[in-house]
Amino acid sequence: MSNSKYEIKENEGTLWTSGNECLGRGKIKRKGKEIHAALVKSIKPDGTAQYELMQSCGLIYFNTPEDKKGETSPDFSGKVTLDGNIRASLWENVSDKGTKYMNVKIKDAGDAEVPF
């Protein structure tokens, strides 16, 4: 039985922001195509470091308070390529225990305007 508080729902997710560090970012050429990538260091629950090479799927933009359409507008958003063309929206949050994280919601870019 899953704990619904931490269940990953379709087209939604969570990004944990604490303990992550970008060690480098740039381009890698593969099969004639430039791939934007970053090396990210994160700390596992047991305290050891792990490193991941991550491929960029596009740019996400910070929405200033003046640019937001309303109180529930996302803090970050943009159109990216992630298993197809999508629109991503992200909100900054802090858990009851003080851990910083981001909620993520995605929609196909061809869908009607994202309501968040």
Buried (B, 14 or more C-beta within 10 A) or exposed (E): EEEEEEEEEEEEBEEEEEBEEEEEEEEEEEEEEEEBBBBBBEEEEEEEEEEEEEEBBEEBEEBEEEEEEEEEBBBBBBEBEEEEEBBBBBBEEEEEEEEEBBBBBBBEBEEEEBEB
